[in-house]
Amino acid sequence: MSTKKKLLEAAAGNAGEAVYVDDVFSTYLYTGNGSTQTITNGIDLEGEGGLVWIKSRDNSTFANSPNVITDTVTGLGNYLITNQTTQQQSWSSDAPVATSSGFTLPVNSQVP
């Protein structure tokens, strides 16, 4: 392994183990079910942390719903709406919960 690659891995917090895109990125489409739903995308949000992007794609009621992002650094209870100019907000009801294989959307966790 080249010295440059070792330095880049060290700077990224990688102790020499290979990190693949599948380890840190997952696109997961799901159909809402009207109750608490666990999204299993293979990303350890509970232990490793990460970002979640939620967007309704096909429900005509929510066709103009915002793109909502939340992350484990600021807390999944806080979110940003990427297609608006509003500041960070907090869920008024149940926020998503990080799990070791994705996240859970509580029944009252509505995309604003």
N, C-alpha and C positions, 0 to 999 in steps of 0.2 A: 504494500500500500504506500502511495506517495506521501511525503511529508505534508504537502498541501492538503490532501484529502484528510489526513489525520487531524490537522489543525482545524479544518472546517467542521469535522465531526465533533471535535472537542468544543468548539465554539457553539455548536448547536445543542450541546448537552448530551451528545451521543458518545458513550464510552467504547466506541469501536464496533458496536453492533449495527448491522445494516438496517436502515429504516426505509420502508417501501411506502409508496403512496397509499396503498391499501391499509396501512397501519394508521394513517392519520386523516384519511378522507373517505367519505362514503356518501353516495347519493342514494336516498331511500324514499321511494314513493309509497304512500300508504293511503288507505281509504278510511276516513273518519267513521267512528261507530257510535257516536253519541254518548259514550261513557269513557271512563279512564282507559287509556290506551298506552301500551308499552311499545316503543319503537326500538327494535333491535337492529342496529346498523353495524355492530362489531367494533365500535369506537368506545374505549374505556373513559367515558366522561367523568365518572366518579373518582377514579384513581389518577388518571393522566390529565384530565381536563380537556377543554376544547370549546368549539363554537357550534351553535345550532342555528340553522336558517330555516324558517317556516314560511311557507307561502301556499295559499289555496290556489289550485290550478284549474279546477273544473266545476266548482259549485257556483251557479249563476248568482246566488245570493251574495257570495263573497268574491265575485269576479274582480272587483276593484279593491279587494282587501290589500293591506300593506304587506311589504316584505319585512318580516320581523327577524332580527338576529339577537341572540342572547349567548352569553358565554359563562364559563365557570370562573373566570377571573373577577368580573364584576358581580357575579352571582346570577343564576338562572332566573331569579325573581325580577331582574332588571332587563330591559330590552331597548333596542334602537329600531326605528322604522327607517329603512334605508331609502325609501322613495318619498320621504317627506323631510322637512327641515326642523322637525321637533327635536328637543333634547332627549336624553335618556329618560325612560319612564319605568314604572313598576307595574306589574300585573295587579289588578284590583282584586282578583280572586286567585285561585290556586295557580302557582307557577309550575313550569316543567321541573322534573326531578331527575338529576343525573343518576345513571346506573353504570355498572361495570361493562355493559354491552350496548349502551345507547342512552335513552332517556324515556321517562314516562310523562305523558300529558294527562293531568288529572281531569276529571269530568268537567269541571268548571273553568278549565284553562282555555280561554277563548283568545284567538288572535285578535288584537284590538281592532 
